[in-house]
Amino acid sequence: MTILRWRVGNATILRVPEIDAATALDGLIHNIDPAALSRATWLRPHFVDDAGRLKGLVQVFVVSIGGATVVVDPGVGNNKQRTAVPGWSDLDTDFLDRLASAGVDPDAVDYVVNTHLHFDHVGWHTRLVDGVWQPTFQRARYIVSAGEFAYWDAAPQDELPDQLAGIADSVRPVHAAGLVQLVSDDHVVCEGVRLVPSPGHTPHHVCIHIESEGETALITGDVMHHPCQIAYPDWGPAGDSAQARQSRVELLERFAESATVVLGTHFADPVAGHIRRDGDGFRLATVEG
């Protein structure tokens, strides 16, 4: 897994990989139809392997725009105790070294933005220092939907324990440090970066829209986990709500045939592409980073 880079006008978007997510995708999309998957031939070889298994990643995007540095959805994190996905507990990756090799200094990050607060999107909010969870990006403002924060702050007991653990070790410490800025779901983070409401996967899920010099990009978050949901937007995780499906369809309709570069938060390489109509449905026309 390498650092990928896209130019959007005068902005730069970097992809910094953390870990493989194929195991997490196994069984996630509960209503997947293998025959229909095979018919979407554009998914191979990038997004589906020869055995028909979905490919994916946990990865972090870093946006440099107008002098600001914005980190989007900082992964699972090291030393976090997680049980939902085999191999994701007590990680010890060199992710911060990868950031450094991409020229990103955690102390120079201005904003950390979350599409939502699931544990695989907030982990690097904090790192373990002398047994205490400390903010990784110490001078950044952590931009979080106020509605999303309120939902998780209430510790909903029907959620996975790992999700609540992520709030405890990765969200509450930065909130206690006074670094969290609670915002509306259509908040403008800085010039050229704004939130786009896309509820359903979580109550206040958002995508991230980037614009510079008339060029645009969209970071999806988990409005879709895998490109097969571009071909078949009705497919979704167990418990996926009608609202989540509606958000997927609205996103596809909005950006179909446009020049907007869509970056899938969990999409395998090459990660990015343009939404194109494909008969009665859609496909992703990939672009290289």
N, C-alpha and C positions, 0 to 999 in steps of 0.2 A: 504494500500500500504506500503510495507516494503522495507528496503534496501536489494538489492540482490548483490551477489558477485561471480565473476568468476575468476579462476586462468588461466593464459595463460603463461606457462613457469614460469619465475620469476616475471611476471607482475601480477597486480591485477586490475580488472575492477569492479567498483561499479556502481550500478544503484540507483540513488536517485530520487524518484518520486516527481512530482510537482502537477499536476492536472489530472483529468479524461478527456479523449478526445473523448468520444463516441459522444457527441453532434457535435463536429467538423467533425467527420467522416460521419454523416448523410448527404447523398446526395453528398458527396465529390467525390466518385468514380461513375461517371455519367452513365457508361455503364454496371453497375453490373447486372447480371442475377440471380435472386433468385433461380431458379432451378439449375443452375450450381453451385451456392454457396452451396446448400444443398448436391450436389454430392461430393464436397470436404469434406468428413466426418471428416478428420483430423483437420479441423478448429474448431470443437466443442470438448469440451466446452470452451477452453481457449480464442478463438479469435472471436467467434460468439455466441450470447446468444440464448436461446430457441425460441425467437421471430424472429430470423434471423437478429438481429441488430449487426452491427460491434462493437467490443470492442477495446479500445485503450487508450493510455496515453500520456501525455507530461512528459518526464523524462530526466534526465541529467546523463551522464556517466562521471565517474572520473577514469582516468587511472593512476596508480602508476607504474612507470617503470624506472629502472636504476637511482633511486634517484630523478626523476622528477615527478611532479604532473601535470596532463593534464585534464582540464575540457572541455567536448565536448557538444556544443549546449545548453547553459544555459537558456532554457525555456522561459516562457512568462514574468515573473517578476511581482513584486508588484507595485501598484499605476500607472500602465500604462493604458491609456485610449484607449480601443479597442472596436469595435462594430461588427466585422465580426462574432464572435462566442458568442452566449449568455452565460453569466456568466464568461467571461474572462476579462471583463473590471474592472479596479480598484481593482485588487486582493489584498488580505491581508493574504497570506499564511505564514506558519512557515518554508518555504523552507530552509532558512539559518540555522535554528535550526536542521533541518534534516541533512544538510551537517555536522554540528558540531557533531551530534550524530554518524555519519559515520567516524568521525576522520579527517574531512577535514576543515582546517583553510583557509578562503579566502585569508589571507595574506601570506600563504605558497604555493599558486598555482603558478606554473611556466609558464604555457601556457593555454590560452583559445582558443579552436579551433572551427571554424564554418564550418559545411558542406555547409551552404548557409546562406543568410541574411534575411530570413523571420522572422516576428516578434515573432513567437513562438520558435525561436532558438537563439535569442539574448537578451531576456528581462533582464536576470540577469547580463548582462554586466554592468549595472548601477543600483544604488538604490538611492532613494530620500533622501537627507540629507539637512535639513534646506531649502527646496524648490528648491534645485539644484541637477541635476543628476550627481552623482559622481561614478567613477569606483568601482565596487564591489571587483574586484580582483586587488588590487592596484599595486602589484609588478609583475604581469603577463605580458607576451607578448600576445597580442590578434592576433592570426594567421588567416588571411583572404585572400582568393584568390584576387589577384589584379584585375582580370577581373570582378569578382563578385562585388567588391567594386566600380569599375568604372561604372558598369551598374546602381547600385542603387544611386550612387552619382549624376548621371544625372537626378534623380527624374522622372523616366518614368511615364507619366500621365495615361497610360492604366493599371497600377497596382492598387490593392486595397489601399484605403487610410490608412488602418492599417499597410500595409507594409512600406509605406513612413513614418508613424509615428514612427515605430520601428527603422528606420534609424535615425530619428531626436533625439529620446530620449534614444536610446540604443547603437547606433554605433558612431554617430558623437561625443558624449562626450568623448569616449575613444580614438577616433582618435585625437581630439583636445588636449588630455592629452599626446599625443606622445606614446601611448601604443600599437598602431596597427602596425603590421608588414605585409605588403602586399607581397604576395608570388605567385609563380607559382602553377598551379593546381596539380602538382606532387611533391610538396615540402616535404622534410624530416623535420618533426617538431623537433624531437630529435631521438636518437638511438632507433629504434624499433617502431616508430610512423611516418607514412607518409600519405600523401593525395593520393587518387585514383580518377582521373577524372571520373565523371559520369554525364555529362551535360544533360540538358533537362528540368528538373523541374524548375531550374533557369539556366541562361546561363553558369554559371561556378560552378554548383553543384559538390561537391566531397564527397566520402566516406572516412572513416578513417580506415586504416589498422594498426594492432598491431601485432608485432612479438617478441617473446622471447623464447630462448632455443628451437627453432625449432617448437614452437606452434604458432598458428595464430588466430586472430579474426578480424572481420570487423563490424564497426558501419555504418549502412546504410544511415543515414540521411533520406531524403525524396525521394530517388530513388524508394522506395516503401513505401506507408503509412501504409499498412495493409498486413498481410500474404496472403490474398486472391489474391494479385497480384503476389505471387509466383506460385499459381495454374494457374492463368490467367494473365500473364504479359501484355496482351493487354488492360486490364482494367486500367483506370486512371482517374484523375480529369478532369473536364471540361477544355479544352484548353491544355490538356496534349499533348505534341508534339511527333512526330515520333522519335525525338532524345531521349526523355525520355523513350519511350518504348524500343528503341534500347539499352539504358544503362541498363535497367532492365534485358533484355534478356542476354546481355553480362555478367552481374554480375552473373546471375543464371547459365549460362553455365560454367563460370570460376570456380565457387566454388562448383558445383554439385559433390557429392560423395567425397568431400574433408573433412579433419578434421577441417577446419576453422569454428570457432564458429561465427555465424552471429547474431548480436544484432540489432533488429529493433528499430529505434529511437522512433516510436510511437506504437510498438507492446505491447499488453497487456501481463500480466504475463503468462507464465514464460519468455517472452521477447526473449530468445535466442534459437538457434538450429543449426542443420546442414542441408544444402540443399541436398535433395535426389531426384533422378529421380523417377517419378511416372507415368508409362506408357509413353505417349508422352509429359508429362509435368513435374512439380516439386512439391515437398511438403517440409514442414519444420518438421524435426524430433527434437522435443524440448529437451532441456537439462535444468536441474534445476540449479538455481543460489544459 
